[in-house]
């Protein structure tokens, strides 16, 4: 559900709730509990039509037996375990909530469940309350769930349990932790089951595993790495037939990578030399070539980014660029890689980098990149990708030959897996139109000068006529789709923007293509004939554009199928590969790039099929041995293994409190304040002394605007023991007391509101209706507590900061009662709110909701002109306590001028205020004493020296000014 839909669903705090419906539907039946005995598992799973592998059955049993957090290796997906648990609790007598799931996960799980048990989230609060009472399964956004829990729209005590996806993202201040805390405070019997497939995430930060389990209210930790004995016992008997094909790379690529690594090593040593006091242990050349490098760097440098000098920031940017250059030289074609290299050969970039372009290694990189496109005579003869010829041999020789040897009558089905959509499109273009024509297209698209074609290249290009014309049309249709890097979104901080910059040229390409052979390959008489890659015996099947693999296979029943697929898609995530394997049932899989998750998905898929060795699919790994590609793959394996070893060691040492599951009130006693405990002890002592006991202390309340539930602050306010009242209010974001209104702004929101003028209007409203308006400027807890510019290496950083400060100064001058609060984090803000409320009255929700709306408040019978209101408020004797009586009974400004001082005293309820107002309206004000003395002296001087002398003084002053000019 979108945020706008959520806002519409939560609007109208005065909405009438339906009559109290007895939750008979939830109580009349109870779901059949999952079996606890292992011998009953098989029969139970068969009755539910669930087929699980042995280790998946163990996962299922563990989580059914006790709540816990399950962490599994990538590729050993827990999706079937989640489906089994959902089916086990699929009953109208149960209400199961699934939170923190992505869009594609939600659609996948819904498609596997019976529709009668899955309920869509309603748009209105009344409708949602009715749907909750019907039971079943609900995939709900956490923001809506938190508001419904706070407003008690959902029967908390009747919730059967909550399933949490992507549990590694659950931190103390997130909305999911807020929802679980509200759930556990009133429901001590329901379950909480959490899943995660990212073990590396639990190694970041201090005690991440323990804190995550504490936020989830679970005491059990289930760890399932790939080297688990149960996993190995399941996958080993059905091992896939894997064939590693070490593809040699050209000497040019080898030299380019060597030079890039040399520059990287130099920059890494340089950044450590400059910042000797900063922990740079994770900044290594090995980590620089991995995909998670930007996460490692952001974790290391985010909090001290403002303290780093400009040279360090330049080096960080250049390390990111060098990694992109290495990827381009390895996976992109020679023309695209050369065009990418040319971007960093410009004079503008040479003046703004850390100086690596001046090194001899950088000169060699540019020189070798050009040599891959032009020969010694400067003729256009681009070097083909090293894996192209190997892939062609596989499709035209190896696979047909293997089909003949295995005596299979059906046509082969080949699945080629790539790392991204750009590589997928590159292979599709190469297979359908040939290498030379595709490279010529790339040259025209990237505006690489072609000049004269070499003789060999010209002969190859002549096999397809009118290539330049086709390339031009292709360039026009794809020009917008493959444009360069898009500008980053506004409001990003320097480091986040820098690390998120990446090549977006492939994001508009398709993620799946289906090809077939237009003519069969005759392998019997001439297996040694060299295939013509430009003959293009492949063509696309358009049915796959609608993701209909079945229709694509039915359209060409007697021809070989070749499917190009990325490891994961934006639409289905990693489930896309599983769906493709189930629908296509390939005989051969070609791993064009290496990916740990995809390899394990293939292993699990083969273990489910349980086919004899002769009928199992063959997997070909195309890998460049002893290169960055192999090193990145091995590094990812090593990092995952080290992460699991760390989690296993942590589990053996960590101490879990008995009350951590939240099923006793002891877990929530920590939320009470020290003052509350002290008050309770004093009350007991006074009661023992014969005095009457005091009334119970009222829980402090804070009114929070609905839109603020996107932030972490409401969760942290509730964690400190304050009661959060969600409400749709038009003035301010937080109402602490009847007099204190807080408008919260992050740094990006502050800059945008100051530039648009929206903040000025908000301050006008706050000052008009509240005695103590507050502007809270809140920083991110993971960012430095320092006002800094948005853009990396911007020369306008200091000027932008000065502009912000000047606008804030103007804001405080226009609104003298406005108070500014600078908060380093939401944690500090929550503590500050608690201190501001000490000894203050509680806010009234009805009054806060009515202020600023069309309905009058309890003490306000009329509406007044805002201009007149502001004018009167600036008059002496008029303030916020008496202005409403003056507006109601004062009539007009003309009538106010005709009133006597006695009448004004009755209106303002103060003799002093009435005198001040009467004097400003009726008494002629004379100059001050200093002004009178100055005027008298000037008059005496004019009489003594005459008018002409006075004029002479003026003439002399004018002459001196002209002389200075």
Number of C-alpha atoms within 10 A of each C-alpha: 15 7 13 10 14 20 17 12 17 22 16 15 15 10 11 9 11 11 6 7 9 9 16 11 14 23 14 9 12 14 15 12 9 19 17 12 9 10 9 11 17 15 12 14 18 11 9 12 11 15 15 18 17 14 19 22 18 16 21 21 19 17 22 18 13 14 21 23 26 20 24 22 24 22 19 20 20 20 15 18 22 20 18 24 18 21 20 18 23 22 22 22 24 25 26 27 22 20 22 20 19 14 14 17 18 17 14 15 17 19 11 13 16 11 11 11 20 20 18 13 17 18 15 17 27 16 14 20 19 17 17 25 24 20 26 24 28 21 22 19 21 22 22 23 20 24 22 20 16 16 15 11 18 20 18 20 14 21 22 22 21 21 20 22 20 16 27 22 15 22 18 18 19 20 26 24 21 26 23 21 21 17 23 24 16 16 21 14 14 19 21 24 24 26 22 22 21 19 26 19 16 23 16 14 9 9 12 18 22 19 15 20 23 20 22 30 26 23 20 18 20 16 19 23 23 19 12 13 11 16 18 13 13 18 21 11 13 20 17 20 14 13 12 12 14 14 16 15 16 13 10 18 20 16 16 23 21 17 19 20 21 15 22 24 16 13 23 19 14 14 19 17 11 13 13 9 8 14 11 15 8 14 17 16 19 16 17 23 23 18 12 12 21 20 13 16 18 16 14 17 21 16 16 14 18 19 11 13 11 13 16 19 21 18 20 21 19 20 23 20 15 19 18 18 21 22 16 19 23 22 19 19 23 25 30 20 22 27 19 20 19 14 11 16 14 11 9 10 13 14 10 10 18 20 16 18 20 11 10 11 19 19 14 15 23 17 14 18 23 21 19 21 24 21 15 8 9 15 16 24 25 25 19 18 17 17 19 18 14 16 19 16 16 15 19 21 20 15 18 22 17 13 15 12 9 11 9 11 8 11 14 20 20 26 23 24 24 24 19 19 23 22 23 25 20 18 22 23 20 21 24 20 20 24 26 25 24 23 24 20 23 20 22 17 21 17 11 17 9 16 10 13 17 16 12 9 15 14 12 17 21 13 15 15 10 10 17 14 11 12 19 13 12 15 18 11 10 13 13 11 15 19 15 14 11 11 8 14 7 11 15 16 17 19 22 17 18 20 16 13 15 15 15 14 16 19 14 14 17 17 25 22 22 24 23 23 20 13 11 12 15 12 15 10 7 10 15 9 9 10 16 13 20 20 14 19 20 22 17 20 20 15 17 18 14 9 14 12 19 12 14 22 21 10 13 13 11 12 18 21 24 26 24 25 25 24 25 21 18 11 13 18 16 21 19 19 20 19 13 17 17 11 13 19 15 20 17 20 21 21 21 21 21 20 18 15 16 22 18 18 20 20 19 22 18 19 19 15 12 13 12 9 13 9 11 19 21 20 21 19 19 19 20 19 15 11 16 20 20 14 16 19 15 13 16 18 14 11 13 20 18 15 20 24 14 15 21 16 11 15 17 8 9 11 10 15 10 12 15 18 23 24 18 15 13 12 18 17 10 12 13 13 14 10 9 12 11 11 15 16 12 14 18 15 13 14 13 11 9 8 11 11 14 13 7 9 9 7 11 19 23 25 26 23 21 20 18 17 19 13 14 18 22 28 25 22 23 19 21 17 18 21 16 21 20 24 25 23 26 16 25 23 22 25 27 23 20 18 16 20 25 25 19 20 18 14 20 14 15 20 18 16 16 16 14 10 10 12 20 17 10 17 23 17 18 28 20 16 18 21 17 16 26 22 22 19 19 21 21 14 14 14 17 18 17 14 16 16 20 21 19 17 17 11 10 12 16 13 11 17 15 13 15 16 13 11 14 15 12 11 16 14 11 13 16 10 16 20 13 15 15 13 19 18 19 21 17 15 22 22 13 14 18 18 11 13 17 9 8 14 13 18 19 15 20 14 15 23 21 17 20 17 12 8 13 14 17 10 8 13 11 11 13 12 8 12 9 12 16 14 10 18 16 10 13 16 21 19 15 14 11 16 18 21 15 19 19 15 10 19 10 11 11 9 9 16 13 11 12 13 17 12 14 21 17 13 21 22 15 13 15 12 19 22 18 15 20 21 14 13 14 11 9 8 8 8 10 8 9 9 10 12 12 10 13 11 10 13 11 11 14 14 11 10 10 11 11 10 14 14 12 11 11 12 12 11 12 11 12 11 10 9 8 6 6
